Each structure stands twice: as C-alpha cells, then as structure tokens.
C-alpha cells in the first residue's frame, strides 16, 4: 500500500510594484479575468507587474487516531 498525498494545482495572481511590495488573490472556481479584477493594487507603488504563481498543494486528509484511555488514581 502506497501513501500518496492527493494534491490540487493552484494558480494565484500576484501584483508586485517596483519597491517589492506585493498583493495576491485567487480562489477556487475563479477564472483569470475575475482574479485580475478582484486584486487590489491600492497602496502599491509605481510600475505594478502581474505574475502568476502555480503550485501543487496537498489536500488535507482525515486522520483517525485510535488508542486506549487509562485513568489512574
């Protein structure tokens, strides 16, 4: 039996200004145009560049822990 962790691919939009300040946005079910619309660049400096960050993220799995409880006096 192999212990494979299930992952999902995420795609997050990041806006970065010339000073290195950044802000990001992304959510399941959003298309790229929606992500760009909702990203807030207020407060960022000049020359804002948009970049995509993609990663495989592990999906949390349920874990069952079994044991015995002992009560000592």
Helices and strands as residue ranges (DSSP letters): E 7-16, E 22-25, H 32-38, E 49-58
